[in-house]
Amino acid sequence: MQKVKISAVSYLNTKPFIYGLEHSGFVNEIELSLDMPSLCAQKLIDNTVDVGLVPVAVIPKIPGAEIISDYCIGAIGPVRTVVLVSKVPLEEVDTIILDYQSRTSVMLARVLARFFWNKEVKWLKGQPGYHTRDIKERTAGVVIGDRVFEIDGNYPYVYDLSQEWANFTGLDFVFACWTANKPLPESFKSALNNALAVGINNMPDVIREIAPQYPNYNLAEYYNRDISYPLDDSKRKGLELFWNYAQKLES
């Protein structure tokens, strides 16, 4: 029987998931690739993988999409690794560079600008290195993932986009979900859930394993405060509202 192909994000926030897949042995039952979020989504759209940990902004565009896990990449308030940074206050920003690695963060920035910040800005697509090179004067930038650590302290104005969402909606935010593009057996979904839980339920071991890669960062604080993994009712409500705003923005 052909192995199920899974594409997962290769950021710090997914390390517990990867740990669970590996230490449960489930990784031996699947074909796993690690990619940036936008590539995860494209692989699922192109049907070159069966399951992806994909940005939620793209889920409505995936034929046959089904969220198949009780876990996600989410946040209750600040997430720390999805930010808008600038040299000037938000009210003075006239241009925003968008991160090329994540469709959800891009859409979240646009939703916030239109419906909550009430700002009209020029939108630019970021090129590799933009987060250290092109953010200056009245040009801000959306930066996600591990690159946020690279620019820590570089910019006087940092707006956590998940916190901005919570400020206006009172709801949690979901950045990525485990999504299939075709029907899969319930036994597979259950086995995936159980494997992911191994990582979520053994966070001290996850931190111990990856700590040498992040010597200057408080990983316990990040995983216990900034990232929230259960796909619960509050996150599902936030997700539905986000999809609603995104649809309005694109109509």
C-alpha positions, 0 to 999 in steps of 0.5 A, spaced: 500 500 500 502 506 498 504 511 503 500 517 505 504 523 503 504 529 508 507 536 507 509 539 514 512 546 515 519 546 518 518 552 523 520 552 530 512 552 532 511 545 528 517 542 532 512 538 537 509 535 531 515 533 528 517 530 534 511 526 535 511 524 528 518 521 529 518 518 536 511 515 535 514 511 529 508 514 525 513 517 521 515 510 518 508 509 516 508 516 511 512 520 506 514 526 510 517 532 507 518 539 510 517 545 507 515 553 507 507 554 509 506 556 502 509 550 499 505 546 503 499 549 500 501 549 493 503 541 494 496 540 497 492 544 491 497 540 486 495 533 489 502 532 490 501 530 497 495 527 501 495 531 507 499 538 509 499 542 515 497 548 511 495 556 512 488 556 513 487 562 508 488 557 502 484 551 505 477 554 502 481 554 495 483 546 496 478 541 492 476 536 497 479 540 503 478 536 510 481 538 516 483 532 519 486 533 526 484 536 533 491 540 533 493 546 529 498 552 529 494 557 533 494 562 538 490 565 544 493 573 544 500 574 542 503 569 537 510 572 537 512 569 530 507 573 526 509 580 526 508 587 522 515 591 524 516 598 522 521 604 523 515 608 524 508 608 528 502 604 524 499 610 523 505 613 519 506 607 515 504 607 507 507 601 504 507 594 507 511 588 504 508 582 505 512 575 507 512 570 501 512 564 505 505 564 508 498 566 505 495 566 512 499 572 515 499 576 508 491 575 508 491 577 516 495 583 515 490 585 509 484 583 513 486 587 519 488 593 515 481 594 511 477 592 517 480 594 523 486 599 522 482 602 516 488 603 513 489 604 505 497 602 504 501 600 498 502 592 498 509 589 496 511 582 495 517 581 499 523 578 496 529 574 500 532 578 505 527 583 505 526 583 513 533 586 514 534 590 508 527 593 505 523 595 512 525 603 512 522 610 513 514 609 512 515 602 509 513 596 514 514 589 513 510 582 515 515 577 518 513 570 520 517 564 523 524 563 525 526 570 521 522 574 527 528 572 531 533 574 526 530 581 527 529 581 534 530 588 537 532 591 530 525 595 529 522 600 534 515 598 532 512 591 533 505 589 532 503 582 533 498 580 528 495 575 532 494 580 538 491 585 533 486 580 531 484 578 538 484 586 540 478 587 535 475 580 535 476 577 542 477 570 539 483 566 538 487 565 531 488 559 527 494 560 522 495 552 520 491 546 520 492 539 518 488 538 512 487 533 507 485 533 499 481 527 499 477 522 503 482 518 508 480 512 513 478 514 520 484 509 522 489 514 519 486 520 522 486 517 529 493 515 528 495 522 526 492 525 532 495 520 536 502 521 533 501 529 534 499 528 541 506 525 543 509 531 541 504 536 544 504 532 551 512 531 551 514 538 551 519 538 556 523 533 551 521 537 545 525 543 548 531 539 550 532 536 543 531 542 540 534 547 545 541 547 542 539 550 535 535 556 539 540 558 545 538 565 546 530 563 546 526 561 552 523 555 548 518 553 554 515 560 554 514 560 547 511 553 547 506 554 553 505 562 552 505 564 545 503 557 541 496 554 542 495 547 539 488 544 540 483 546 535 478 548 540 471 551 539 474 558 540 479 557 535 474 554 530 470 560 531 476 565 530 477 561 523 470 561 521 470 569 522 477 570 518 474 566 512 468 570 512 473 577 512 477 574 507 472 572 502 469 579 503 476 582 502 477 578 495 469 579 493 
